[in-house]
């Protein structure tokens, strides 16, 4: 009898204990979880059916569509239900874009005609209209699956003059920096937002901690940098992926009109038409004010000179207020937004003393850092978890040629601090294959090439002999050679005409094809008319010799033993430059032309590789 009573009491106590524990579990509030310096997936945040999704309009400090009202930008929010039911506050990962509401289709005649003589105007082009798409309250679904379950709120916004955002697209104008600034100000309680584009019912970001990180790829990667250059408080970290950091460097190269890879004939006004998905009734004003006045008067397709218009769309000029930490990402074989875009900003951020690292892979356009790397950066700067990022001594993460993007090799920096310049001089024989040597032969005279855009760079590189290019080769490498940094070219030339294209490729031969890391090491382009200055060009005189010096695109590549490094000099580049009538003759003064290669290990490593 006593045994039965004791057993009954034990059962009752166990039941009450379990009930108490269950009650505790049900009343415990969901919170972010961290392990090894990274944010972990939280089950309570992972049911997408319970996420709260809504949209609103943030008021900016500008009016760019001419209606005498401050423009408002369209914003969407995706957050865990606990931000409503439990009063949970979380940090924000924010992406903004001009692309969310659709872009113009591929219409014949939309690009500028490149078959023109240098310095002459092309006929006007076709202007397509964008048919806006999308349905409220969702602007985009990007980022939400990876980051909401890990304890972040995701915010998107459409750039000014796109989607349901008011204003005008300016492609690098000030409003593209001030629009995300306004959103970040709202997330910190410093700006107003409304439930409709024209109403007065306000919306507050009561669920925001005020800490914001931004990321995105290409144009979407440009805008985090644009926001950061305002110095807005609350923007703690940016992770730009393949960002366009200067529209001059995107559409011009050392004074030359040069298209981005894959978009021959594109210019800044073409991109304007491509993204202009905003209010149809405001488009005529925007077109007249931005595209047909500011852009046409400023972009200057005749000379390619750097001017006030382009300077105003170069974020390097705006970096003084920037305080955000930055993890930069790019591909060394991105011939659309070329790797100089990331390197120039990374270099400037280091010089400012900002916490910054760079991730480079060997592929083309796009490609974010590995998820765990991004996680550490967002966790450190948005959740405040001390994971040591700011103390790391190695700042460069470079994916080697045969490795997966998720497995970069870590270096102290980029360029590799162990790299130093090796100067190579030209030896005669460029129509077939001349030599590259560390010894200068001052007795060498002139070799000539004839411009003809009908031959592609590849055609010229693989040709056994050609009058349309000059090619100079190192000896066959006996060992692998690691290049890291910016190759530089000094060219002394004459031109038979008053204007000429100048193209330079650094290639690895024999040409193998296949992988993107084969064949082309790096390249560069320049306008000989700008030999003295990017801001001023002058017609070339046939009897006058001009000396140009410019960097090729940044690179970090290991050239395999058994190959030769080739310097190829030619005129019009079929894939990138204007296509003037063939026949312009460039005379290259061999004795005064040289290539500088950034070689890991310097002259000693180079001599060992070629001897």
C-alpha positions as CSV (number, residue, x, y, z in Angstrom):
1,X,0.0,0.0,0.0
2,X,2.8,2.4,0.9
3,X,4.7,1.3,-2.2
4,X,1.7,2.2,-4.4
5,X,1.2,5.6,-2.7
6,X,4.9,6.4,-3.2
7,X,4.7,5.4,-6.8
8,X,1.7,7.6,-7.4
9,X,3.4,10.6,-5.8
10,X,6.5,10.0,-7.9
11,X,4.4,10.0,-11.1
12,X,2.7,13.2,-10.0
13,X,6.0,14.9,-9.3
14,X,7.4,13.8,-12.6
15,X,4.3,15.0,-14.4
16,X,4.5,18.4,-12.7
17,X,8.2,18.7,-13.5
18,X,7.6,17.9,-17.2
19,X,4.7,20.3,-17.3
20,X,6.9,23.0,-15.8
21,X,9.7,22.4,-18.3
22,X,7.3,22.4,-21.2
23,X,5.8,25.7,-19.9
24,X,9.3,27.1,-19.7
25,X,10.1,26.0,-23.2
26,X,6.9,27.5,-24.6
27,X,7.6,30.8,-22.9
28,X,11.2,31.1,-23.8
29,X,11.7,33.7,-26.5
30,X,13.4,32.9,-29.8
31,X,16.8,34.4,-30.2
32,X,19.7,34.3,-32.7
33,X,22.2,31.5,-32.0
34,X,26.0,31.8,-32.7
35,X,28.7,29.1,-33.0
36,X,32.3,29.5,-34.1
37,X,31.7,33.2,-34.8
38,X,28.8,32.5,-37.3
39,X,25.1,32.9,-37.1
40,X,23.3,29.6,-37.0
41,X,19.9,28.5,-38.4
42,X,17.2,29.0,-35.7
43,X,14.2,26.6,-36.1
44,X,11.9,29.3,-34.8
45,X,12.9,31.6,-37.6
46,X,12.9,29.0,-40.4
47,X,9.2,28.6,-41.3
48,X,8.7,30.9,-44.3
49,X,4.9,30.7,-43.9
50,X,5.2,32.6,-40.6
51,X,7.5,35.3,-41.9
52,X,6.0,38.8,-42.0
53,X,6.3,40.4,-45.4
54,X,5.2,44.0,-46.1
55,X,6.1,47.0,-48.2
56,X,6.3,50.8,-47.7
57,X,7.7,54.0,-49.1
58,X,10.7,55.8,-47.5
59,X,10.9,59.6,-48.1
60,X,14.2,60.8,-49.4
61,X,15.8,64.3,-49.4
62,X,15.7,64.8,-53.2
63,X,13.2,65.5,-56.0
64,X,14.5,64.2,-59.3
65,X,11.3,63.6,-61.3
66,X,10.3,67.3,-61.4
67,X,7.0,67.1,-59.5
68,X,8.1,69.4,-56.7
69,X,7.7,66.6,-54.1
70,X,10.4,64.7,-52.3
71,X,10.9,61.3,-54.0
72,X,9.9,58.2,-52.1
73,X,11.5,54.8,-52.6
74,X,9.7,51.5,-52.6
75,X,10.9,49.1,-49.8
76,X,9.9,45.6,-48.9
77,X,10.7,43.9,-45.6
78,X,10.9,40.2,-44.7
79,X,11.2,39.4,-40.9
80,X,10.6,36.6,-38.5
81,X,7.2,36.6,-36.8
82,X,8.9,37.0,-33.4
83,X,9.7,40.6,-34.3
84,X,6.0,41.2,-34.0
85,X,4.8,38.7,-31.4
86,X,7.8,38.9,-29.0
87,X,9.2,42.4,-29.6
88,X,12.4,40.9,-31.0
89,X,14.8,43.4,-32.6
90,X,17.2,42.1,-35.3
91,X,19.8,43.7,-37.6
92,X,19.1,44.1,-41.3
93,X,20.8,42.8,-44.5
94,X,19.8,45.2,-47.3
95,X,19.9,44.9,-51.1
96,X,18.8,47.7,-53.4
97,X,18.6,47.4,-57.2
98,X,17.3,49.1,-60.4
99,X,16.6,45.6,-61.9
100,X,13.8,44.3,-59.6
101,X,10.8,45.6,-61.6
102,X,12.2,44.5,-65.0
103,X,14.4,45.8,-67.7
104,X,14.1,46.6,-71.4
105,X,14.2,43.8,-73.9
106,X,16.9,43.2,-76.6
107,X,15.7,45.6,-79.2
108,X,17.6,46.0,-82.5
109,X,19.4,49.3,-82.6
110,X,19.5,49.9,-78.9
111,X,23.3,49.9,-78.8
112,X,25.4,52.6,-80.3
113,X,26.8,51.8,-83.8
114,X,30.5,51.0,-83.3
115,X,31.3,50.9,-87.1
116,X,32.3,54.5,-87.2
117,X,35.5,56.5,-87.6
118,X,37.2,57.6,-84.4
119,X,36.1,61.0,-83.3
120,X,33.0,61.0,-85.5
121,X,29.4,60.8,-84.2
122,X,27.2,57.8,-84.8
123,X,23.6,58.0,-85.8
124,X,21.0,58.1,-82.9
125,X,20.0,54.8,-81.5
126,X,16.7,53.2,-80.6
127,X,15.2,53.9,-77.1
128,X,13.2,51.0,-75.8
129,X,10.5,51.2,-73.1
130,X,10.5,49.0,-70.0
131,X,7.3,47.2,-69.1
132,X,7.2,47.2,-65.3
133,X,6.6,43.9,-63.6
134,X,6.1,42.7,-60.0
135,X,3.4,42.5,-57.4
136,X,3.2,44.0,-54.0
137,X,4.3,43.6,-51.3
138,X,7.3,41.6,-52.7
139,X,10.0,43.4,-54.5
140,X,12.5,40.6,-54.4
141,X,13.1,37.1,-52.9
142,X,16.9,37.4,-52.9
143,X,18.8,36.7,-49.6
144,X,15.8,35.7,-47.6
145,X,16.3,31.9,-47.6
146,X,19.9,32.1,-46.3
147,X,19.6,34.9,-43.8
148,X,16.2,35.2,-42.2
149,X,16.6,31.7,-40.6
150,X,19.9,32.9,-39.2
151,X,18.4,35.9,-37.4
152,X,18.5,38.7,-39.9
153,X,15.8,40.9,-41.4
154,X,16.0,41.3,-45.1
155,X,15.1,44.6,-46.8
156,X,15.0,45.4,-50.5
157,X,14.4,48.7,-52.3
158,X,14.0,49.7,-55.9
159,X,16.3,52.4,-57.1
160,X,14.9,55.9,-57.9
161,X,12.9,55.9,-61.1
162,X,12.6,52.1,-61.2
163,X,9.6,49.9,-60.2
164,X,7.3,51.7,-57.7
165,X,10.1,54.1,-56.5
166,X,9.6,57.7,-57.5
167,X,12.3,59.8,-59.1
168,X,14.6,59.4,-62.0
169,X,17.4,56.8,-62.7
170,X,20.7,58.7,-63.0
171,X,23.1,55.7,-63.3
172,X,25.6,56.8,-60.7
173,X,24.1,60.2,-59.8
174,X,23.9,61.4,-56.3
175,X,20.3,60.2,-55.8
176,X,21.5,56.6,-56.2
177,X,23.6,57.1,-53.0
178,X,21.1,59.2,-51.1
179,X,18.2,56.7,-51.7
180,X,19.7,53.8,-49.7
181,X,21.0,56.3,-47.2
182,X,17.3,57.4,-46.6
183,X,16.3,53.7,-46.1
184,X,19.1,53.2,-43.6
185,X,18.1,56.5,-41.9
186,X,14.6,55.1,-41.6
187,X,15.8,51.8,-40.1
188,X,17.5,54.0,-37.5
189,X,14.5,56.2,-36.8
190,X,15.9,59.3,-38.6
191,X,13.7,59.3,-41.7
192,X,10.0,58.9,-42.4
193,X,8.2,56.1,-44.3
194,X,4.6,55.7,-45.4
195,X,2.2,52.9,-46.2
196,X,1.6,54.4,-49.7
197,X,3.6,56.4,-52.2
198,X,1.5,59.6,-51.7
199,X,-0.2,59.1,-48.3
200,X,0.6,60.4,-44.8
201,X,0.1,57.2,-42.7
202,X,3.6,56.5,-41.3
203,X,5.4,53.3,-40.7
204,X,8.2,52.8,-38.2
205,X,11.0,50.2,-38.1
206,X,10.4,49.2,-34.5
207,X,11.9,45.8,-35.1
208,X,15.3,47.1,-36.3
209,X,18.4,47.3,-34.1
210,X,19.7,50.0,-36.4
211,X,22.6,47.9,-37.6
212,X,22.6,47.4,-41.4
213,X,24.8,45.4,-43.8
214,X,24.5,45.6,-47.6
215,X,25.4,43.2,-50.4
216,X,24.6,42.6,-54.0
217,X,26.2,41.7,-57.4
218,X,27.1,44.0,-60.3
219,X,24.8,47.1,-60.2
220,X,23.4,45.7,-56.9
221,X,27.0,45.6,-55.7
222,X,27.7,49.1,-56.7
223,X,24.9,50.5,-54.6
224,X,26.3,49.3,-51.2
225,X,29.4,51.3,-52.0
226,X,27.3,54.3,-53.1
227,X,25.5,54.2,-49.7
228,X,28.7,53.8,-47.8
229,X,30.3,56.9,-49.4
230,X,27.6,59.0,-47.7
231,X,29.0,58.0,-44.3
232,X,25.4,57.1,-43.1
233,X,25.3,56.0,-39.5
234,X,24.1,52.4,-39.0
235,X,25.7,51.0,-42.2
236,X,28.2,48.8,-40.5
237,X,29.5,46.5,-43.3
238,X,29.2,46.1,-47.1
239,X,30.0,43.0,-49.2
240,X,30.0,44.3,-52.8
241,X,30.3,41.6,-55.5
242,X,31.7,42.7,-58.9
243,X,30.7,46.3,-58.3
244,X,31.0,49.0,-60.9
245,X,32.9,51.6,-59.0
246,X,33.3,54.2,-61.8
247,X,31.2,54.5,-64.8
248,X,34.1,56.0,-66.7
249,X,36.1,52.9,-66.1
250,X,33.1,50.8,-67.2
251,X,32.6,52.6,-70.5
252,X,36.1,54.1,-71.2
253,X,39.7,53.0,-70.8
254,X,42.6,55.4,-70.6
255,X,40.8,57.9,-72.8
256,X,39.4,55.3,-75.2
257,X,35.7,54.6,-75.9
258,X,35.6,50.9,-74.8
259,X,32.5,48.8,-74.3
260,X,32.0,46.4,-71.4
261,X,32.6,42.8,-72.4
262,X,29.6,41.2,-74.0
263,X,27.8,44.6,-74.6
264,X,29.5,46.1,-77.7
265,X,28.1,49.6,-78.2
266,X,26.6,50.0,-74.8
267,X,27.1,53.4,-73.0
268,X,25.7,55.0,-69.9
269,X,22.5,56.2,-71.7
270,X,21.8,52.7,-72.9
271,X,21.9,51.5,-69.3
272,X,19.6,54.3,-68.4
273,X,17.0,53.1,-70.9
274,X,17.5,49.5,-69.8
275,X,16.5,50.2,-66.2
276,X,13.9,53.0,-66.5
277,X,10.9,51.0,-65.2
278,X,9.3,53.7,-63.1
279,X,6.1,55.7,-63.4
280,X,5.3,56.0,-67.1
281,X,3.9,59.5,-66.7
282,X,7.3,60.7,-65.3
283,X,9.4,59.1,-68.0
284,X,9.3,62.0,-70.6
285,X,10.6,64.5,-68.0
286,X,13.3,62.1,-66.8
287,X,14.3,61.3,-70.4
288,X,14.6,64.9,-71.3
289,X,16.4,65.9,-68.1
290,X,18.8,63.0,-67.5
291,X,19.3,61.0,-70.7
292,X,18.9,63.6,-73.4
293,X,20.6,66.5,-71.6
294,X,22.9,65.5,-68.8
295,X,24.1,62.3,-70.3
296,X,24.3,63.2,-73.9
297,X,26.2,66.4,-73.1
298,X,28.5,64.8,-70.6
299,X,29.4,61.3,-71.8
300,X,31.4,62.4,-74.8
301,X,31.7,59.5,-77.2
302,X,33.9,61.6,-79.5
303,X,37.0,62.0,-77.4
304,X,36.5,59.6,-74.5
305,X,38.0,62.1,-72.1
306,X,37.5,62.1,-68.3
307,X,35.4,65.1,-67.4
308,X,33.2,66.5,-64.6
309,X,30.3,64.2,-65.7
310,X,32.4,61.1,-65.3
311,X,34.1,62.4,-62.1
312,X,30.6,62.7,-60.5
313,X,30.0,59.0,-61.2
314,X,33.3,57.8,-59.8
315,X,32.9,56.5,-56.2
316,X,36.6,56.7,-55.6
317,X,36.2,60.5,-55.4
318,X,33.5,60.1,-52.7
319,X,35.1,57.8,-50.2
320,X,36.2,60.4,-47.6
321,X,33.0,60.0,-45.4
322,X,33.0,56.2,-45.6
323,X,33.3,54.3,-42.3
324,X,31.8,50.9,-43.1
325,X,33.9,47.7,-43.0
326,X,34.1,46.0,-46.4
327,X,34.6,42.5,-47.8
328,X,35.1,43.0,-51.5
329,X,34.5,40.2,-54.1
330,X,35.4,39.9,-57.8
331,X,36.5,37.6,-60.6
332,X,39.9,38.1,-62.3
333,X,38.3,37.1,-65.6
334,X,35.4,39.4,-65.4
335,X,35.5,41.3,-68.7
336,X,32.2,43.0,-68.1
337,X,32.9,44.8,-64.8
338,X,36.6,44.5,-64.9
339,X,38.7,43.7,-61.7
340,X,40.2,47.2,-61.5
341,X,36.8,48.3,-60.2
342,X,37.2,46.3,-57.0
343,X,40.9,46.8,-56.5
344,X,40.9,50.6,-56.7
345,X,38.3,50.8,-53.9
346,X,39.9,48.0,-51.8
347,X,43.2,49.9,-52.0
348,X,41.6,53.2,-51.0
349,X,39.7,51.6,-48.1
350,X,43.0,50.1,-46.8
351,X,44.7,53.5,-47.0
352,X,41.8,55.0,-45.0
353,X,42.4,52.4,-42.3
354,X,39.0,50.7,-42.7
355,X,38.7,47.0,-41.9
356,X,38.7,45.4,-45.3
357,X,39.5,42.2,-47.1
358,X,39.2,41.0,-50.7
359,X,38.1,37.7,-52.2
360,X,39.1,37.0,-55.8
361,X,38.1,34.0,-57.9
362,X,39.4,33.1,-61.3
363,X,36.0,33.2,-63.1
364,X,33.9,35.8,-64.9
365,X,31.2,38.2,-63.8
366,X,29.6,37.7,-60.3
367,X,30.4,35.2,-57.7
368,X,30.1,36.1,-54.0
369,X,32.5,35.0,-51.3
370,X,31.8,31.6,-49.6
371,X,28.7,31.6,-47.4
372,X,30.8,31.0,-44.2
373,X,32.9,34.1,-45.0
374,X,29.9,36.3,-45.5
375,X,28.3,34.9,-42.4
376,X,31.4,35.8,-40.3
377,X,31.3,39.4,-41.6
378,X,27.6,39.9,-41.1
379,X,27.7,38.2,-37.7
380,X,30.6,40.4,-36.5
381,X,29.3,43.8,-37.6
382,X,25.6,43.3,-37.3
383,X,25.2,41.0,-34.3
384,X,28.4,42.2,-32.6
385,X,29.9,38.8,-32.0
386,X,33.6,39.0,-31.5
387,X,35.0,36.5,-34.0
388,X,38.3,38.3,-34.7
389,X,37.8,39.4,-38.3
390,X,39.2,42.8,-37.6
391,X,42.4,41.2,-36.1
392,X,43.1,38.9,-39.0
393,X,46.5,39.5,-40.6
394,X,45.8,37.9,-43.9
395,X,43.5,40.1,-46.0
396,X,43.4,38.4,-49.5
397,X,41.4,35.2,-50.3
398,X,42.3,34.1,-53.8
399,X,40.8,31.0,-55.5
400,X,43.6,29.2,-57.3
401,X,43.1,28.1,-60.9
402,X,41.9,24.6,-60.3
403,X,40.2,25.1,-57.0
404,X,36.5,25.5,-56.1
405,X,35.3,29.0,-55.3
406,X,34.5,27.8,-51.8
407,X,38.2,27.0,-51.2
408,X,40.3,30.2,-51.6
409,X,44.0,30.3,-50.7
410,X,44.7,32.9,-48.0
411,X,47.5,35.5,-48.6
412,X,48.7,38.4,-46.6
413,X,47.4,40.8,-49.2
414,X,46.7,41.6,-52.8
415,X,48.9,42.3,-54.6
416,X,51.0,39.6,-53.0
417,X,53.6,41.4,-50.8
418,X,56.3,39.0,-52.1
419,X,55.7,40.3,-55.7
420,X,58.1,42.8,-57.3
421,X,58.4,44.2,-60.7
422,X,60.3,42.4,-63.5
423,X,60.9,44.6,-66.5
424,X,60.9,42.9,-69.9
425,X,62.1,44.5,-73.1
426,X,61.1,43.7,-76.7
427,X,63.3,42.0,-79.3
428,X,62.5,42.1,-83.1
429,X,60.3,39.7,-84.9
430,X,56.8,40.7,-83.7
431,X,54.9,39.8,-86.9
432,X,55.7,36.2,-86.1
433,X,57.0,36.1,-82.6
434,X,59.6,38.4,-81.2
435,X,61.2,37.9,-77.8
436,X,60.8,39.4,-74.3
437,X,64.0,39.8,-72.4
438,X,65.3,41.4,-69.2
439,X,68.0,43.0,-71.2
440,X,67.3,46.1,-73.2
441,X,68.6,46.4,-76.8
442,X,68.7,50.1,-77.5
443,X,69.7,49.6,-81.1
444,X,66.3,48.2,-82.1
445,X,64.2,50.3,-84.4
446,X,60.6,50.1,-85.4
447,X,58.0,47.4,-86.1
448,X,54.7,48.2,-87.7
449,X,51.2,46.8,-87.5
450,X,48.1,47.6,-89.5
451,X,44.7,48.0,-87.9
452,X,41.9,45.6,-88.9
453,X,39.0,45.0,-86.5
454,X,37.8,42.0,-88.6
455,X,40.4,39.9,-86.8
456,X,39.6,39.0,-83.2
457,X,42.1,39.0,-80.4
458,X,42.1,35.3,-80.4
459,X,42.6,35.2,-84.2
460,X,45.7,37.4,-83.8
461,X,47.1,35.5,-80.8
462,X,47.0,32.1,-82.5
463,X,48.2,33.3,-86.0
464,X,51.6,32.0,-87.0
465,X,52.2,35.4,-88.6
466,X,50.2,38.5,-88.9
467,X,50.7,42.1,-90.1
468,X,47.8,43.1,-87.8
469,X,49.5,42.6,-84.5
470,X,53.0,42.4,-82.9
471,X,53.7,39.5,-80.5
472,X,56.6,39.1,-78.2
473,X,57.2,36.0,-76.1
474,X,59.2,35.0,-73.0
475,X,61.2,31.8,-73.2
476,X,59.3,28.6,-72.4
477,X,58.7,28.5,-68.7
478,X,60.7,25.7,-67.0
479,X,58.8,26.3,-63.7
480,X,55.4,27.8,-62.8
481,X,55.5,31.6,-62.5
482,X,53.1,33.4,-60.1
483,X,52.0,36.9,-61.2
484,X,50.2,39.1,-58.7
485,X,49.2,42.7,-59.1
486,X,49.1,45.1,-62.0
487,X,51.2,44.6,-65.1
488,X,52.2,47.9,-66.7
489,X,53.0,48.8,-70.3
490,X,55.1,51.6,-71.7
491,X,54.7,52.0,-75.5
492,X,56.4,54.5,-77.8
493,X,54.5,54.8,-81.2
494,X,53.6,56.8,-84.2
495,X,50.2,56.7,-85.9
496,X,49.5,57.2,-89.6
497,X,46.2,58.8,-88.8
498,X,45.1,61.5,-86.3
499,X,43.3,58.9,-84.1
500,X,43.8,55.2,-83.3
501,X,42.8,52.5,-81.0
502,X,45.5,50.8,-78.9
503,X,44.9,47.4,-77.4
504,X,47.3,45.2,-75.4
505,X,46.8,41.6,-74.4
506,X,49.0,39.5,-72.1
507,X,48.5,35.9,-73.2
508,X,49.7,32.4,-72.2
509,X,50.7,30.3,-75.2
510,X,50.1,27.9,-76.7
511,X,46.5,28.9,-76.8
512,X,44.5,26.0,-75.2
513,X,40.9,27.1,-75.1
514,X,38.5,25.5,-72.7
515,X,38.8,26.9,-69.2
516,X,38.3,30.6,-68.6
517,X,41.7,30.7,-66.8
518,X,43.5,29.6,-70.0
519,X,45.0,31.8,-72.6
520,X,44.2,35.4,-71.6
521,X,46.2,36.6,-68.6
522,X,45.1,40.2,-68.6
523,X,44.5,43.1,-71.0
524,X,44.3,46.8,-71.4
525,X,43.3,49.6,-73.8
526,X,44.2,53.2,-74.3
527,X,43.8,56.2,-76.6
528,X,47.1,57.6,-77.8
529,X,45.5,61.0,-78.1
530,X,45.4,61.0,-74.3
531,X,49.1,60.3,-73.9
532,X,49.5,63.3,-71.6
533,X,46.2,63.4,-69.7
534,X,42.9,61.6,-69.3
535,X,41.1,64.9,-69.3
536,X,42.5,66.3,-72.6
537,X,43.2,64.7,-75.9
538,X,44.9,66.0,-79.0
539,X,45.0,64.8,-82.7
540,X,48.0,62.6,-83.5
541,X,50.6,63.8,-86.0
542,X,52.2,61.2,-88.3
543,X,55.7,62.4,-87.8
544,X,55.5,62.7,-84.0
545,X,56.3,60.0,-81.6
546,X,54.1,59.5,-78.5
547,X,54.8,57.6,-75.4
548,X,52.0,56.0,-73.3
549,X,52.1,54.3,-70.0
550,X,49.2,52.5,-68.4
551,X,48.3,49.6,-66.2
552,X,46.6,46.4,-67.5
553,X,43.8,44.8,-65.5
554,X,44.8,43.4,-62.0
555,X,45.4,39.7,-61.9
556,X,46.7,36.9,-59.7
557,X,47.6,33.9,-61.8
558,X,50.0,31.1,-61.9
559,X,51.3,30.5,-65.4
560,X,52.2,26.8,-65.8
561,X,55.6,25.4,-66.8
562,X,55.7,24.7,-70.5
563,X,53.9,27.9,-71.5
564,X,55.2,31.2,-72.8
565,X,54.0,34.6,-71.7
566,X,53.1,36.7,-74.7
567,X,52.8,40.5,-75.0
568,X,50.4,41.2,-78.0
569,X,50.1,44.8,-79.3
570,X,47.3,45.6,-81.8
571,X,44.9,48.4,-82.6
572,X,41.1,47.8,-82.7
573,X,39.8,45.1,-80.4
574,X,36.8,43.5,-82.1
575,X,35.1,42.7,-78.8
576,X,35.6,46.0,-77.1
577,X,36.5,49.1,-79.1
578,X,35.0,51.1,-82.0
579,X,35.6,49.7,-85.5
580,X,37.1,52.3,-87.7
581,X,37.9,51.5,-91.4
582,X,40.9,49.2,-91.5
583,X,44.3,50.5,-92.5
584,X,45.6,52.7,-89.7
585,X,49.3,52.0,-89.3
586,X,51.0,52.0,-85.8
587,X,54.8,52.1,-85.7
588,X,56.1,50.7,-82.4
589,X,59.5,51.9,-81.2
590,X,60.9,48.7,-79.8
591,X,63.8,50.2,-77.9
592,X,61.5,52.5,-75.9
593,X,58.7,50.0,-75.3
594,X,58.7,47.7,-72.2
595,X,56.4,45.5,-70.1
596,X,56.5,45.4,-66.3
597,X,55.3,42.2,-64.7
598,X,54.5,41.8,-61.0
599,X,56.2,38.5,-60.2
600,X,56.0,36.7,-56.9
601,X,59.7,36.3,-56.0
602,X,60.7,39.1,-58.4
603,X,63.7,38.9,-60.8
604,X,65.1,35.8,-59.1
605,X,61.9,33.8,-59.6
606,X,61.5,35.0,-63.2
607,X,65.1,34.0,-64.1
608,X,64.7,30.7,-62.4
609,X,61.5,30.0,-64.4
610,X,62.9,30.9,-67.8
611,X,66.4,29.5,-67.4
